[in-house]
Amino acid sequence: MIFGKTKLEMKVGVFVFIGLILLAIFILSIGGFKTWTSGYHIHFIFNFVNGVKLGAPVRFAGVDVGVVKDIKFILPAEEPVTKVDIDCWVKREVLIPVDSTVWVNTLGLLGEKYIEVMPGKDYSKVLADNQQLIGEDPIPMQEVTELARNIGNNIDVIIEKIKNKEGTLGLLLYDDAIYKELEGLVSDLRRNPWKLFFKSKEKKK
């Protein structure tokens, strides 16, 4: 009986151990843990990153190839302006040409921010481990709001000018003389459509 109980406990222990291993593999795969994949680090430099967070995806030609590992501020000696250094882990087999374009993209309209890399054409020069690439800054929402406000103000000015019979559109809408002339021209062309193709002869000098 003692030996039978020991064997049963061993079997249960083995099953529990295997279950824990499978659970750990499942959790690590969901979290994007790169235990069994080799890769290297690339630093993307921005002036403004619009809310990129640690763990954000890195896409190369639209395909997930890495993840944001670290975000820190830097102050370059040649340009005393605070910049953001995004340290990204990228799969080893992914080669990023130095003439590639990098920017911050959004999943959907208000979704997660991530790093988008559009491949360059010169594969004779690719980024090595811990090299830098300057990214294109996203447009801050404040600037978008300011642009929309300016457009709205301009529209108000245009509408006001139209109401005051100013400008070509205002005259067309409110000036009866111009309207009657256009109406007469259209009526004449309906009666004599050949005038559309008539070209007056130029006088000889």
C-alpha positions as YAML, in Angstrom:
chain: A
units: angstrom
residues:
- id: 1
  name: MET
  ca: [0.00, 0.00, 0.00]
- id: 2
  name: ILE
  ca: [2.81, 2.38, 0.80]
- id: 3
  name: PHE
  ca: [4.48, 1.78, -2.56]
- id: 4
  name: GLY
  ca: [1.18, 2.20, -4.41]
- id: 5
  name: LYS
  ca: [0.54, 5.53, -2.67]
- id: 6
  name: THR
  ca: [4.06, 6.72, -3.51]
- id: 7
  name: LYS
  ca: [3.61, 5.90, -7.19]
- id: 8
  name: LEU
  ca: [0.30, 7.77, -7.24]
- id: 9
  name: GLU
  ca: [1.90, 10.83, -5.63]
- id: 10
  name: MET
  ca: [4.73, 10.72, -8.16]
- id: 11
  name: LYS
  ca: [2.29, 10.58, -11.06]
- id: 12
  name: VAL
  ca: [0.32, 13.51, -9.65]
- id: 13
  name: GLY
  ca: [3.53, 15.44, -9.11]
- id: 14
  name: VAL
  ca: [4.67, 14.83, -12.70]
- id: 15
  name: PHE
  ca: [1.32, 15.97, -14.11]
- id: 16
  name: VAL
  ca: [1.36, 19.10, -11.92]
- id: 17
  name: PHE
  ca: [4.95, 19.87, -12.99]
- id: 18
  name: ILE
  ca: [4.11, 19.49, -16.69]
- id: 19
  name: GLY
  ca: [1.01, 21.66, -16.21]
- id: 20
  name: LEU
  ca: [3.06, 24.43, -14.59]
- id: 21
  name: ILE
  ca: [5.58, 24.34, -17.45]
- id: 22
  name: LEU
  ca: [2.80, 24.61, -20.06]
- id: 23
  name: LEU
  ca: [1.18, 27.44, -18.10]
- id: 24
  name: ALA
  ca: [4.51, 29.33, -17.92]
- id: 25
  name: ILE
  ca: [5.05, 28.90, -21.67]
- id: 26
  name: PHE
  ca: [1.52, 30.16, -22.35]
- id: 27
  name: ILE
  ca: [1.95, 33.24, -20.14]
- id: 28
  name: LEU
  ca: [5.34, 34.10, -21.62]
- id: 29
  name: SER
  ca: [4.05, 33.75, -25.18]
- id: 30
  name: ILE
  ca: [1.10, 36.07, -24.47]
- id: 31
  name: GLY
  ca: [3.40, 38.64, -22.90]
- id: 32
  name: GLY
  ca: [5.69, 38.58, -25.91]
- id: 33
  name: PHE
  ca: [8.64, 37.35, -23.90]
- id: 34
  name: LYS
  ca: [11.62, 36.81, -26.21]
- id: 35
  name: THR
  ca: [13.33, 33.98, -24.33]
- id: 36
  name: TRP
  ca: [13.99, 31.78, -27.34]
- id: 37
  name: THR
  ca: [14.38, 34.48, -29.98]
- id: 38
  name: SER
  ca: [17.62, 36.37, -30.58]
- id: 39
  name: GLY
  ca: [17.56, 40.02, -31.47]
- id: 40
  name: TYR
  ca: [19.28, 43.37, -31.18]
- id: 41
  name: HIS
  ca: [18.53, 46.90, -29.99]
- id: 42
  name: ILE
  ca: [17.89, 49.99, -32.10]
- id: 43
  name: HIS
  ca: [17.49, 53.52, -30.73]
- id: 44
  name: PHE
  ca: [14.90, 55.75, -32.40]
- id: 45
  name: ILE
  ca: [15.30, 59.45, -31.58]
- id: 46
  name: PHE
  ca: [12.30, 61.81, -31.49]
- id: 47
  name: ASN
  ca: [11.48, 65.31, -30.30]
- id: 48
  name: PHE
  ca: [7.92, 64.23, -29.46]
- id: 49
  name: VAL
  ca: [6.50, 60.68, -29.16]
- id: 50
  name: ASN
  ca: [2.81, 61.36, -28.46]
- id: 51
  name: GLY
  ca: [2.35, 58.81, -25.67]
- id: 52
  name: VAL
  ca: [4.40, 55.79, -26.76]
- id: 53
  name: LYS
  ca: [4.69, 53.40, -23.79]
- id: 54
  name: LEU
  ca: [6.95, 50.55, -22.74]
- id: 55
  name: GLY
  ca: [5.93, 47.31, -24.42]
- id: 56
  name: ALA
  ca: [4.51, 49.07, -27.47]
- id: 57
  name: PRO
  ca: [4.92, 47.09, -30.72]
- id: 58
  name: VAL
  ca: [7.55, 47.87, -33.34]
- id: 59
  name: ARG
  ca: [6.43, 47.21, -36.90]
- id: 60
  name: PHE
  ca: [8.61, 46.87, -39.98]
- id: 61
  name: ALA
  ca: [6.70, 47.19, -43.28]
- id: 62
  name: GLY
  ca: [3.52, 46.63, -41.28]
- id: 63
  name: VAL
  ca: [4.70, 43.42, -39.57]
- id: 64
  name: ASP
  ca: [5.33, 43.10, -35.81]
- id: 65
  name: VAL
  ca: [9.09, 42.55, -35.42]
- id: 66
  name: GLY
  ca: [9.91, 43.96, -31.99]
- id: 67
  name: VAL
  ca: [8.91, 45.84, -28.89]
- id: 68
  name: VAL
  ca: [9.75, 49.07, -27.04]
- id: 69
  name: LYS
  ca: [12.10, 48.17, -24.17]
- id: 70
  name: ASP
  ca: [13.07, 51.55, -22.71]
- id: 71
  name: ILE
  ca: [12.23, 55.26, -23.05]
- id: 72
  name: LYS
  ca: [14.50, 57.99, -21.75]
- id: 73
  name: PHE
  ca: [15.39, 61.64, -22.26]
- id: 74
  name: ILE
  ca: [18.70, 62.66, -23.81]
- id: 75
  name: LEU
  ca: [20.42, 66.00, -24.37]
- id: 76
  name: PRO
  ca: [22.75, 65.81, -27.40]
- id: 77
  name: ALA
  ca: [25.93, 67.88, -27.10]
- id: 78
  name: GLU
  ca: [25.68, 69.12, -30.69]
- id: 79
  name: GLU
  ca: [22.06, 70.23, -30.21]
- id: 80
  name: PRO
  ca: [21.09, 71.33, -26.66]
- id: 81
  name: VAL
  ca: [17.42, 70.37, -27.03]
- id: 82
  name: THR
  ca: [15.80, 67.62, -24.99]
- id: 83
  name: LYS
  ca: [14.98, 64.59, -27.13]
- id: 84
  name: VAL
  ca: [13.37, 61.21, -26.49]
- id: 85
  name: ASP
  ca: [15.40, 58.02, -27.00]
- id: 86
  name: ILE
  ca: [13.20, 54.96, -27.60]
- id: 87
  name: ASP
  ca: [15.18, 51.75, -27.15]
- id: 88
  name: CYS
  ca: [13.57, 49.02, -29.26]
- id: 89
  name: TRP
  ca: [14.29, 45.29, -29.35]
- id: 90
  name: VAL
  ca: [14.09, 43.92, -32.91]
- id: 91
  name: LYS
  ca: [14.36, 40.35, -34.20]
- id: 92
  name: ARG
  ca: [17.83, 39.42, -35.43]
- id: 93
  name: GLU
  ca: [16.69, 38.51, -38.94]
- id: 94
  name: VAL
  ca: [15.13, 41.94, -39.52]
- id: 95
  name: LEU
  ca: [17.55, 44.23, -41.39]
- id: 96
  name: ILE
  ca: [16.72, 47.94, -41.20]
- id: 97
  name: PRO
  ca: [18.37, 50.11, -43.89]
- id: 98
  name: VAL
  ca: [19.79, 53.40, -42.64]
- id: 99
  name: ASP
  ca: [17.56, 55.29, -45.09]
- id: 100
  name: SER
  ca: [14.38, 53.86, -43.52]
- id: 101
  name: THR
  ca: [11.61, 56.16, -42.30]
- id: 102
  name: VAL
  ca: [10.41, 55.90, -38.69]
- id: 103
  name: TRP
  ca: [7.38, 57.50, -37.09]
- id: 104
  name: VAL
  ca: [4.82, 57.04, -34.31]
- id: 105
  name: ASN
  ca: [1.62, 55.44, -35.56]
- id: 106
  name: THR
  ca: [-1.74, 54.68, -33.94]
- id: 107
  name: LEU
  ca: [-3.79, 51.47, -33.93]
- id: 108
  name: GLY
  ca: [-7.13, 52.87, -35.06]
- id: 109
  name: LEU
  ca: [-8.27, 56.43, -34.42]
- id: 110
  name: LEU
  ca: [-7.66, 56.50, -30.66]
- id: 111
  name: GLY
  ca: [-5.78, 53.23, -30.18]
- id: 112
  name: GLU
  ca: [-2.37, 52.23, -28.87]
- id: 113
  name: LYS
  ca: [0.69, 54.11, -30.08]
- id: 114
  name: TYR
  ca: [3.44, 52.07, -31.69]
- id: 115
  name: ILE
  ca: [6.64, 52.50, -33.73]
- id: 116
  name: GLU
  ca: [6.24, 52.14, -37.49]
- id: 117
  name: VAL
  ca: [9.31, 51.58, -39.67]
- id: 118
  name: MET
  ca: [9.04, 51.88, -43.44]
- id: 119
  name: PRO
  ca: [12.00, 50.08, -45.04]
- id: 120
  name: GLY
  ca: [14.49, 52.08, -47.06]
- id: 121
  name: LYS
  ca: [16.01, 50.93, -50.35]
- id: 122
  name: ASP
  ca: [19.74, 50.86, -49.58]
- id: 123
  name: TYR
  ca: [20.34, 47.45, -47.99]
- id: 124
  name: SER
  ca: [24.08, 47.88, -48.38]
- id: 125
  name: LYS
  ca: [23.92, 49.94, -45.18]
- id: 126
  name: VAL
  ca: [21.80, 48.53, -42.36]
- id: 127
  name: LEU
  ca: [21.56, 49.46, -38.68]
- id: 128
  name: ALA
  ca: [23.73, 47.49, -36.28]
- id: 129
  name: ASP
  ca: [23.15, 46.77, -32.59]
- id: 130
  name: ASN
  ca: [22.57, 49.94, -30.49]
- id: 131
  name: GLN
  ca: [22.76, 52.31, -33.48]
- id: 132
  name: GLN
  ca: [20.44, 55.30, -33.77]
- id: 133
  name: LEU
  ca: [17.91, 56.44, -36.34]
- id: 134
  name: ILE
  ca: [16.14, 59.81, -36.30]
- id: 135
  name: GLY
  ca: [12.35, 59.50, -36.41]
- id: 136
  name: GLU
  ca: [9.70, 61.80, -37.85]
- id: 137
  name: ASP
  ca: [7.78, 63.53, -35.06]
- id: 138
  name: PRO
  ca: [3.98, 63.08, -34.93]
- id: 139
  name: ILE
  ca: [1.80, 66.18, -35.00]
- id: 140
  name: PRO
  ca: [0.73, 67.19, -31.48]
- id: 141
  name: MET
  ca: [-3.02, 67.27, -30.90]
- id: 142
  name: GLN
  ca: [-2.71, 70.92, -29.85]
- id: 143
  name: GLU
  ca: [-1.50, 71.85, -33.33]
- id: 144
  name: VAL
  ca: [-4.35, 69.89, -34.93]
- id: 145
  name: THR
  ca: [-6.85, 71.71, -32.71]
- id: 146
  name: GLU
  ca: [-5.28, 75.07, -33.52]
- id: 147
  name: LEU
  ca: [-5.42, 74.31, -37.26]
- id: 148
  name: ALA
  ca: [-9.09, 73.34, -36.99]
- id: 149
  name: ARG
  ca: [-9.80, 76.55, -35.08]
- id: 150
  name: ASN
  ca: [-8.06, 78.65, -37.74]
- id: 151
  name: ILE
  ca: [-10.01, 76.90, -40.50]
- id: 152
  name: GLY
  ca: [-13.23, 77.56, -38.61]
- id: 153
  name: ASN
  ca: [-12.35, 81.24, -38.20]
- id: 154
  name: ASN
  ca: [-11.54, 81.54, -41.91]
- id: 155
  name: ILE
  ca: [-14.86, 79.96, -42.82]
- id: 156
  name: ASP
  ca: [-16.66, 82.49, -40.61]
- id: 157
  name: VAL
  ca: [-14.83, 85.32, -42.40]
- id: 158
  name: ILE
  ca: [-15.72, 83.91, -45.83]
- id: 159
  name: ILE
  ca: [-19.39, 83.53, -44.88]
- id: 160
  name: GLU
  ca: [-19.45, 87.08, -43.56]
- id: 161
  name: LYS
  ca: [-17.94, 88.39, -46.84]
- id: 162
  name: ILE
  ca: [-20.54, 86.46, -48.85]
- id: 163
  name: LYS
  ca: [-23.33, 87.98, -46.76]
- id: 164
  name: ASN
  ca: [-21.83, 91.43, -47.38]
- id: 165
  name: LYS
  ca: [-21.81, 90.73, -51.16]
- id: 166
  name: GLU
  ca: [-18.01, 90.78, -51.22]
- id: 167
  name: GLY
  ca: [-15.90, 88.63, -53.49]
- id: 168
  name: THR
  ca: [-16.88, 86.64, -56.57]
- id: 169
  name: LEU
  ca: [-19.08, 84.17, -54.71]
- id: 170
  name: GLY
  ca: [-20.88, 86.93, -52.85]
- id: 171
  name: LEU
  ca: [-21.63, 88.77, -56.10]
- id: 172
  name: LEU
  ca: [-22.84, 85.59, -57.80]
- id: 173
  name: LEU
  ca: [-25.23, 84.83, -54.96]
- id: 174
  name: TYR
  ca: [-26.56, 88.31, -54.27]
- id: 175
  name: ASP
  ca: [-25.99, 90.47, -57.38]
- id: 176
  name: ASP
  ca: [-29.04, 90.16, -59.69]
- id: 177
  name: ALA
  ca: [-27.22, 91.76, -62.64]
- id: 178
  name: ILE
  ca: [-24.51, 89.08, -62.76]
- id: 179
  name: TYR
  ca: [-27.11, 86.35, -62.27]
- id: 180
  name: LYS
  ca: [-29.18, 87.69, -65.18]
- id: 181
  name: GLU
  ca: [-26.08, 87.88, -67.39]
- id: 182
  name: LEU
  ca: [-25.20, 84.27, -66.62]
- id: 183
  name: GLU
  ca: [-28.79, 83.22, -67.21]
- id: 184
  name: GLY
  ca: [-28.80, 85.00, -70.57]
- id: 185
  name: LEU
  ca: [-25.50, 83.37, -71.54]
- id: 186
  name: VAL
  ca: [-26.80, 79.91, -70.70]
- id: 187
  name: SER
  ca: [-30.02, 80.52, -72.62]
- id: 188
  name: ASP
  ca: [-28.06, 81.76, -75.66]
- id: 189
  name: LEU
  ca: [-25.82, 78.66, -75.61]
- id: 190
  name: ARG
  ca: [-28.87, 76.41, -75.45]
- id: 191
  name: ARG
  ca: [-30.27, 78.05, -78.56]
- id: 192
  name: ASN
  ca: [-26.92, 78.18, -80.33]
- id: 193
  name: PRO
  ca: [-24.72, 75.35, -79.01]
- id: 194
  name: TRP
  ca: [-22.43, 75.74, -82.05]
- id: 195
  name: LYS
  ca: [-20.97, 78.83, -80.36]
- id: 196
  name: LEU
  ca: [-19.13, 76.53, -77.94]
- id: 197
  name: PHE
  ca: [-17.02, 75.28, -80.86]
- id: 198
  name: PHE
  ca: [-16.74, 78.58, -82.71]
- id: 199
  name: LYS
  ca: [-13.34, 80.20, -82.75]
- id: 200
  name: SER
  ca: [-13.09, 83.76, -83.91]
- id: 201
  name: LYS
  ca: [-10.54, 84.49, -86.58]
- id: 202
  name: GLU
  ca: [-7.61, 86.56, -85.47]
- id: 203
  name: LYS
  ca: [-7.10, 89.79, -87.36]
- id: 204
  name: LYS
  ca: [-4.01, 89.89, -89.55]
- id: 205
  name: LYS
  ca: [-1.53, 92.55, -88.62]
...
